[in-house]
Amino acid sequence: MRKFCFWALLVLLALALLCGGCTRHSHHAQNTLEGEELTARLLPNPPAGTQPEPVPETGEKMLVEPETAAKAETALADLAVRMLQQTVAQPAAEAKQPDNLLLSPVSLVYALGMTANGAEAETLAQLEKALGLNCAELNSYLAGLMQTGTEDEVLHLANSIWFRADPEFAIEDSFLQVNKDCYDAQLYAVPFNAATLQQINDWVKLNTKGMIPQILQQIPDDMVMCLINALAFEAKWETPFKPQQIEDGFFTTADGQERKVQMMYGAEHSYLEDEQACGFIKYYEGQKYAFVALLPNTDVSLADYVAGLSGEKLLALLANRRAVKVETAIPEFSCDYSLQMNAMLQAFGVQNAFDPDLADFSGIGNYAGYPLYISQVLQKCHIEVDAQGTKAAAATAVVMNATSAYMPPEEVKYVYLNRPFVYLLLDCERGNLPLFIGVVADINE
């Protein structure tokens, strides 16, 4: 009977792959299949500083249902705004001005999406509610992004799962398999020692094109798994700034301090406006990706503007762009930002996953009979905006322990980013998907 069930499972798996779908697998298979190789092949430990071996192709490209894509685009816009609000609200609550910050909702969703494939019961329900998509929708949508993200010259996406190489770690093969199939996750069974720490950081550095050299500073003694997404973005402006368009200028902080900056002046033809802010869209080569700037009105603080945003408002603002000439000024800037996201996710309702007594990750397995829980969710982001274009990167780690044609404008608008503003990097082909969202509140001279 057991043998019959095993072969039936293989037949169902083959049918799923032939259909091009990417669904969450049943995870009650044994950890070691007698007489068969693991379909989720465990890759050898990567030598420090080298490219990990790629995961083999799983077959046809996976098609995402239009309804799932539309739901995912709305959910990710909403998540991006909620992430920004949570991060800006902390200094505002302490009567401080917001700092420069940069977050990647896409990187976070990838890391948590892989994790959700091992969650059960209320732990899974809380993750799905926080992300705005159920597990099957996450797998389907992110699998489609993953396939284009590995072929795209501008956007590079990579995922990996590192787990303790220990006979006492009863890891479910189906958990590894679904993450290999849907997320192209590279899988590493490792000892979790000093060498492993270097290997993990080397993997992140490689897959963020050197922009994020380190994601972990240490490996805790009770760490048994680390799920990582890495994202790198590098694009040239559709119309780069010429030397004569760059002048010395000033950026004024919320408390009135002036910073001397290199200001890049130009003209765009996509104008954004609502009752509290104005802005513009500047495209990168090919118009597949864009930089979006939103400048709050002079009588609206940055914190108040962010607090009043929503995913729905953001998408409506982008959809209602106007073909009006916009005289623009963008300061050259860069930002490195790191955040432990435990408190943010708990505020989004993800409670059980962080509680050793309540977390249910039985879909991943157990360590020496003890259940797993999330001890940390870490994200690091980097961006550089200059006359030629933009470089940006993000890495997110989930650490688990045991417990159109131009029309002549009727008017000219002016949006000079010479005071605190919100910005996004958008994937315009996928429903204005926010790859990054951030704030420039100050610029170092």
Secondary structure, DSSP 4 states (H G I P E B T S, - for coil): -HHHHHHHHHHHHHHHHHTT---PPP--S-SS-TTS--SSPPBPPPPTTSPPPPPPP-SSPPPPPHHHHHHHHHHHHHHHHHHHHHHHHHHHHTT-PPPPEEE-HHHHHHHHHHHHTT--HHHHHHHHHHHTS-HHHHHHHHHHHHHHHTT-SSEEEEEEEEEE--TTEEE-HHHHHHHHHHH--EEEEE--SHHHHHHHHHHHHHHTTTS---S-S---TTEEEEEEEEEEEEEEBSSPPPGGGEEEEEEE-TTS-EEEEEEEEEEES-EEE-SSEEEEEEEBGGGSEEEEEEEE-TTS-HHHHHHH--HHHHHHHHHT-B--EEEEEEE-EEEEEEEE-HHHHHHTT--GGG-TTT---TTTEEETTBPEEEEEEEEEEEEEE-SSEEEEEEEEEEEEEE-------SSEEEEE--S-EEEEEEETTSSSEEEEEEEE-----
